[in-house]
Amino acid sequence: MPYPVAHVLFFLFCVGAVAIYALAGPFFRRELSFKDARKLLLLVFVGSLSTLLPDIMAVYNIFVNGNLDHCSIGSIMTHSLLFGFSAVLFGTFAGYAAYRESSKAASMAIFAGSAFLTHLLLDDIAEGGCAYLYPLYNGRISLFSIMDTGFAEAGGLLNYLAVSIVSVFCVFIVIMMALFALNKFGFEFGYGAEK
């Protein structure tokens, strides 16, 4: 299990690179205000808390049981897409409390969901799988298990390519979710044809 700081940094650097790029121009033109800083801090807070949410039981267990068990609350697996709805609900609540607009609350929910998913992906890479599909399937599934093997071990070239595409596509989807949500909060990117 990567340490909590690794989860936060992974999320901030994957998604934060986009935010830094979007903020660089206005920062150097001195167009950023205190309101913009509050908006950015809210995004960092929601994203950081959401990316740590799957490990919430580690805090309880370290004080009560003296261990770092963290993968379940009772019988509910915290490293699953089902538990990811708690991050989505948190993002919705935080977005609505801050903006009082349902569209921004929905964007904050997507942002929180993408943060939660970065945690699952990082644990998948480090530990070789997560219980993504709990309660439908309780076993661990790894999106990245075949990527570091050869063609023969993966069952041939086509199987290796299919698994690799799925693995990279999952990371792509998580980053695109965050970009979609950030667009609603002013992090816009555009293409201007060269003249």
C-alpha beads as a LAMMPS data file, in Angstrom:
LAMMPS data file: protein, C-alpha beads

195 atoms
194 bonds

1 atom types
1 bond types

-500.0 500.0 xlo xhi
-500.0 500.0 ylo yhi
-500.0 500.0 zlo zhi

Masses

1 110.0

Atoms # bond

1 1 1 0.000 0.000 0.000
2 1 1 1.468 3.361 -0.939
3 1 1 1.484 5.863 1.902
4 1 1 -1.271 8.508 1.994
5 1 1 1.124 11.228 0.868
6 1 1 1.868 9.194 -2.282
7 1 1 -1.850 8.996 -3.089
8 1 1 -2.318 12.742 -2.663
9 1 1 0.792 13.577 -4.676
10 1 1 -0.168 11.123 -7.430
11 1 1 -3.553 12.792 -7.757
12 1 1 -2.202 16.341 -7.494
13 1 1 0.554 15.760 -10.045
14 1 1 -1.677 13.911 -12.530
15 1 1 -4.491 16.440 -12.303
16 1 1 -2.446 19.309 -10.885
17 1 1 -0.289 19.487 -13.981
18 1 1 -3.381 20.547 -15.890
19 1 1 -4.304 23.134 -13.264
20 1 1 -0.779 24.549 -13.182
21 1 1 -0.782 24.839 -16.956
22 1 1 -4.135 26.618 -16.885
23 1 1 -3.056 28.976 -14.088
24 1 1 0.398 29.858 -15.413
25 1 1 -0.788 32.500 -17.896
26 1 1 -3.173 34.336 -15.533
27 1 1 -0.596 34.146 -12.732
28 1 1 2.119 35.835 -14.770
29 1 1 -0.365 38.433 -16.042
30 1 1 -1.373 39.044 -12.375
31 1 1 -5.024 38.253 -13.108
32 1 1 -5.597 35.824 -10.194
33 1 1 -7.680 36.997 -7.250
34 1 1 -8.355 35.776 -3.704
35 1 1 -11.589 34.212 -4.993
36 1 1 -9.561 32.164 -7.479
37 1 1 -7.263 31.002 -4.676
38 1 1 -10.269 29.881 -2.603
39 1 1 -11.627 27.961 -5.595
40 1 1 -8.287 26.244 -6.098
41 1 1 -7.992 25.398 -2.385
42 1 1 -11.484 23.864 -2.430
43 1 1 -10.502 21.686 -5.389
44 1 1 -7.282 20.606 -3.645
45 1 1 -9.227 19.847 -0.440
46 1 1 -11.961 17.815 -2.159
47 1 1 -9.475 15.986 -4.384
48 1 1 -7.061 15.198 -1.554
49 1 1 -9.766 13.980 0.812
50 1 1 -11.424 11.912 -1.908
51 1 1 -8.165 10.252 -2.883
52 1 1 -7.597 9.269 0.761
53 1 1 -11.153 8.028 1.329
54 1 1 -10.465 4.331 0.532
55 1 1 -7.950 4.263 3.412
56 1 1 -10.302 5.883 5.946
57 1 1 -10.378 2.730 8.071
58 1 1 -6.603 2.857 8.571
59 1 1 -7.093 5.896 10.819
60 1 1 -9.635 4.016 12.940
61 1 1 -7.632 0.786 13.046
62 1 1 -4.343 2.417 13.997
63 1 1 -5.898 3.915 17.127
64 1 1 -8.308 1.115 18.073
65 1 1 -6.622 -2.080 16.856
66 1 1 -2.989 -0.978 16.484
67 1 1 -2.742 -2.073 12.837
68 1 1 -3.106 -0.534 9.409
69 1 1 -5.908 -2.725 8.051
70 1 1 -7.787 -0.460 5.714
71 1 1 -9.587 -2.325 2.956
72 1 1 -13.048 -2.679 4.486
73 1 1 -15.649 -1.172 6.761
74 1 1 -17.284 -4.265 8.158
75 1 1 -18.058 -6.315 5.076
76 1 1 -17.959 -3.340 2.658
77 1 1 -14.745 -3.143 0.652
78 1 1 -13.441 0.440 0.636
79 1 1 -11.281 -0.168 -2.440
80 1 1 -14.261 -0.721 -4.747
81 1 1 -16.335 1.253 -7.198
82 1 1 -19.319 0.884 -4.862
83 1 1 -17.480 2.705 -2.062
84 1 1 -16.440 5.304 -4.643
85 1 1 -19.987 6.647 -4.443
86 1 1 -19.058 8.023 -1.015
87 1 1 -16.469 10.258 -2.731
88 1 1 -19.049 11.278 -5.317
89 1 1 -21.522 12.170 -2.547
90 1 1 -18.829 14.105 -0.691
91 1 1 -17.937 16.014 -3.867
92 1 1 -21.601 16.768 -4.535
93 1 1 -22.118 18.070 -1.009
94 1 1 -18.929 20.178 -1.042
95 1 1 -19.692 21.577 -4.499
96 1 1 -23.251 22.493 -3.614
97 1 1 -22.234 24.002 -0.258
98 1 1 -19.608 26.172 -1.958
99 1 1 -21.477 27.241 -5.114
100 1 1 -25.211 26.580 -4.585
101 1 1 -25.409 25.423 -8.206
102 1 1 -26.327 21.881 -9.171
103 1 1 -24.095 21.919 -12.266
104 1 1 -21.017 22.865 -10.241
105 1 1 -21.982 20.336 -7.572
106 1 1 -22.119 17.655 -10.281
107 1 1 -18.713 18.739 -11.609
108 1 1 -17.251 18.613 -8.108
109 1 1 -18.724 15.108 -7.753
110 1 1 -16.980 14.016 -10.969
111 1 1 -13.767 15.591 -9.728
112 1 1 -14.036 13.746 -6.380
113 1 1 -14.791 10.510 -8.213
114 1 1 -11.694 10.885 -10.365
115 1 1 -9.611 11.513 -7.235
116 1 1 -11.016 8.350 -5.645
117 1 1 -10.217 6.347 -8.783
118 1 1 -6.585 7.541 -8.787
119 1 1 -6.258 5.887 -5.373
120 1 1 -7.597 2.588 -6.715
121 1 1 -5.324 2.737 -9.764
122 1 1 -2.233 3.467 -7.672
123 1 1 -3.054 0.616 -5.276
124 1 1 -3.678 -1.644 -8.272
125 1 1 -0.223 -0.832 -9.641
126 1 1 1.474 -1.268 -6.250
127 1 1 -0.432 -4.270 -4.887
128 1 1 -1.535 -6.125 -7.992
129 1 1 -5.262 -5.500 -7.903
130 1 1 -8.314 -4.174 -6.080
131 1 1 -11.816 -5.461 -5.445
132 1 1 -13.186 -3.054 -8.044
133 1 1 -16.442 -4.930 -8.615
134 1 1 -17.431 -5.644 -4.999
135 1 1 -20.174 -6.869 -4.199
136 1 1 -20.676 -8.448 -7.634
137 1 1 -17.227 -10.059 -7.511
138 1 1 -15.170 -10.156 -4.301
139 1 1 -11.880 -11.155 -5.916
140 1 1 -9.051 -8.800 -6.723
141 1 1 -8.843 -7.563 -10.295
142 1 1 -5.694 -5.996 -11.681
143 1 1 -5.804 -3.690 -14.655
144 1 1 -2.004 -3.644 -14.839
145 1 1 -0.989 -7.264 -14.184
146 1 1 0.005 -8.193 -17.725
147 1 1 1.721 -4.942 -18.693
148 1 1 5.062 -5.958 -17.158
149 1 1 5.159 -9.460 -18.646
150 1 1 6.191 -10.737 -22.028
151 1 1 3.936 -11.703 -24.902
152 1 1 4.138 -15.428 -24.113
153 1 1 3.098 -15.009 -20.466
154 1 1 0.202 -12.743 -21.510
155 1 1 -1.244 -15.334 -23.868
156 1 1 0.035 -13.869 -27.096
157 1 1 0.458 -10.517 -28.737
158 1 1 -3.248 -9.748 -29.217
159 1 1 -4.105 -10.484 -25.582
160 1 1 -1.124 -8.396 -24.421
161 1 1 -2.181 -5.463 -26.614
162 1 1 -5.829 -5.685 -25.487
163 1 1 -4.915 -5.658 -21.794
164 1 1 -2.403 -2.847 -22.305
165 1 1 -4.984 -0.733 -24.133
166 1 1 -7.560 -1.321 -21.391
167 1 1 -5.032 -0.428 -18.674
168 1 1 -3.937 2.803 -20.304
169 1 1 -7.540 3.649 -21.240
170 1 1 -8.562 3.430 -17.560
171 1 1 -5.895 5.975 -16.601
172 1 1 -6.963 8.139 -19.552
173 1 1 -10.623 8.068 -18.443
174 1 1 -9.737 9.132 -14.892
175 1 1 -7.661 12.060 -16.144
176 1 1 -10.383 13.058 -18.632
177 1 1 -12.985 12.993 -15.822
178 1 1 -10.858 15.448 -13.865
179 1 1 -10.309 17.663 -16.925
180 1 1 -14.040 17.679 -17.664
181 1 1 -14.780 18.743 -14.091
182 1 1 -12.001 21.349 -14.023
183 1 1 -13.439 22.923 -17.151
184 1 1 -16.552 23.873 -15.161
185 1 1 -14.351 25.717 -12.646
186 1 1 -12.556 27.917 -15.152
187 1 1 -9.660 25.677 -16.178
188 1 1 -10.296 26.025 -19.873
189 1 1 -8.125 24.938 -22.710
190 1 1 -8.620 25.916 -26.287
191 1 1 -7.057 25.552 -29.649
192 1 1 -6.375 28.593 -31.716
193 1 1 -5.436 28.068 -35.325
194 1 1 -2.037 29.442 -36.191
195 1 1 -2.119 32.598 -38.264

Bonds

1 1 1 2
2 1 2 3
3 1 3 4
4 1 4 5
5 1 5 6
6 1 6 7
7 1 7 8
8 1 8 9
9 1 9 10
10 1 10 11
11 1 11 12
12 1 12 13
13 1 13 14
14 1 14 15
15 1 15 16
16 1 16 17
17 1 17 18
18 1 18 19
19 1 19 20
20 1 20 21
21 1 21 22
22 1 22 23
23 1 23 24
24 1 24 25
25 1 25 26
26 1 26 27
27 1 27 28
28 1 28 29
29 1 29 30
30 1 30 31
31 1 31 32
32 1 32 33
33 1 33 34
34 1 34 35
35 1 35 36
36 1 36 37
37 1 37 38
38 1 38 39
39 1 39 40
40 1 40 41
41 1 41 42
42 1 42 43
43 1 43 44
44 1 44 45
45 1 45 46
46 1 46 47
47 1 47 48
48 1 48 49
49 1 49 50
50 1 50 51
51 1 51 52
52 1 52 53
53 1 53 54
54 1 54 55
55 1 55 56
56 1 56 57
57 1 57 58
58 1 58 59
59 1 59 60
60 1 60 61
61 1 61 62
62 1 62 63
63 1 63 64
64 1 64 65
65 1 65 66
66 1 66 67
67 1 67 68
68 1 68 69
69 1 69 70
70 1 70 71
71 1 71 72
72 1 72 73
73 1 73 74
74 1 74 75
75 1 75 76
76 1 76 77
77 1 77 78
78 1 78 79
79 1 79 80
80 1 80 81
81 1 81 82
82 1 82 83
83 1 83 84
84 1 84 85
85 1 85 86
86 1 86 87
87 1 87 88
88 1 88 89
89 1 89 90
90 1 90 91
91 1 91 92
92 1 92 93
93 1 93 94
94 1 94 95
95 1 95 96
96 1 96 97
97 1 97 98
98 1 98 99
99 1 99 100
100 1 100 101
101 1 101 102
102 1 102 103
103 1 103 104
104 1 104 105
105 1 105 106
106 1 106 107
107 1 107 108
108 1 108 109
109 1 109 110
110 1 110 111
111 1 111 112
112 1 112 113
113 1 113 114
114 1 114 115
115 1 115 116
116 1 116 117
117 1 117 118
118 1 118 119
119 1 119 120
120 1 120 121
121 1 121 122
122 1 122 123
123 1 123 124
124 1 124 125
125 1 125 126
126 1 126 127
127 1 127 128
128 1 128 129
129 1 129 130
130 1 130 131
131 1 131 132
132 1 132 133
133 1 133 134
134 1 134 135
135 1 135 136
136 1 136 137
137 1 137 138
138 1 138 139
139 1 139 140
140 1 140 141
141 1 141 142
142 1 142 143
143 1 143 144
144 1 144 145
145 1 145 146
146 1 146 147
147 1 147 148
148 1 148 149
149 1 149 150
150 1 150 151
151 1 151 152
152 1 152 153
153 1 153 154
154 1 154 155
155 1 155 156
156 1 156 157
157 1 157 158
158 1 158 159
159 1 159 160
160 1 160 161
161 1 161 162
162 1 162 163
163 1 163 164
164 1 164 165
165 1 165 166
166 1 166 167
167 1 167 168
168 1 168 169
169 1 169 170
170 1 170 171
171 1 171 172
172 1 172 173
173 1 173 174
174 1 174 175
175 1 175 176
176 1 176 177
177 1 177 178
178 1 178 179
179 1 179 180
180 1 180 181
181 1 181 182
182 1 182 183
183 1 183 184
184 1 184 185
185 1 185 186
186 1 186 187
187 1 187 188
188 1 188 189
189 1 189 190
190 1 190 191
191 1 191 192
192 1 192 193
193 1 193 194
194 1 194 195
